[in-house]
Amino acid sequence: MSLDDVLAAWAATARLPDAAADGVYQRIIMTPAPGGKQFGGLGRTWWRDFSADFAARMITSTRPVPWAA
């Protein structure tokens, strides 16, 4: 039995009914953002921007720190 099989078996028993899942989703997306602006969804490039920032931070973290050398 693979991990995929185990996860699929768990998901089959832990699944929310569609109406409940939709209710959770609606409450999340209708929650106003700080400052009173409603969240309009993720931008088209959010994943690329996130990945690029994450990669840059990882690379930077491997460089020696001048004061510690």
C-alpha positions as CSV (number, residue, x, y, z in Angstrom):
1,M,0.0,0.0,0.0
2,S,1.5,3.3,-1.1
3,L,1.2,6.7,0.7
4,D,-1.2,7.8,-2.0
5,D,-3.5,4.8,-1.2
6,V,-3.4,5.6,2.5
7,L,-4.2,9.3,2.0
8,A,-7.0,8.4,-0.4
9,A,-8.5,6.0,2.2
10,W,-8.2,8.7,4.9
11,A,-9.7,11.3,2.7
12,A,-12.7,9.1,1.9
13,T,-13.6,9.0,5.6
14,A,-12.7,12.6,6.5
15,R,-14.4,14.4,3.6
16,L,-16.8,17.3,4.4
17,P,-20.1,17.3,2.6
18,D,-20.1,19.6,-0.3
19,A,-22.5,22.1,1.4
20,A,-20.3,22.3,4.5
21,A,-17.1,22.7,2.4
22,D,-18.8,25.5,0.4
23,G,-19.8,27.2,3.7
24,V,-16.2,27.1,5.0
25,Y,-14.9,28.5,1.7
26,Q,-17.5,31.3,1.6
27,R,-16.6,32.3,5.2
28,I,-12.9,32.4,4.3
29,I,-13.2,34.5,1.1
30,M,-15.8,36.9,2.6
31,T,-13.6,37.7,5.6
32,P,-12.4,41.3,5.1
33,A,-8.7,41.8,4.9
34,P,-7.0,44.1,7.5
35,G,-7.8,47.7,6.7
36,G,-11.3,46.8,5.4
37,K,-10.4,45.7,1.9
38,Q,-11.9,42.4,0.7
39,F,-9.4,39.9,-0.6
40,G,-9.8,39.5,-4.3
41,G,-7.8,36.4,-4.7
42,L,-4.2,35.6,-5.6
43,G,-2.5,37.4,-8.4
44,R,-1.6,35.6,-11.5
45,T,2.1,35.6,-10.6
46,W,1.9,34.9,-6.9
47,W,3.5,31.4,-7.1
48,R,6.4,32.6,-9.2
49,D,6.9,35.6,-6.9
50,F,6.8,33.4,-3.8
51,S,9.1,30.8,-5.3
52,A,11.6,33.4,-6.5
53,D,11.6,35.1,-3.1
54,F,12.0,31.8,-1.2
55,A,14.8,30.7,-3.5
56,A,16.6,34.0,-3.0
57,R,16.3,33.8,0.8
58,M,17.6,30.2,0.7
59,I,20.6,31.1,-1.4
60,T,21.3,34.1,0.9
61,S,21.1,32.0,4.0
62,T,23.9,29.8,2.7
63,R,26.4,32.6,2.4
64,P,28.8,33.2,5.3
65,V,27.9,36.1,7.6
66,P,30.8,38.6,7.7
67,W,30.7,39.2,11.4
68,A,30.7,35.4,12.1
69,A,33.7,34.6,9.9
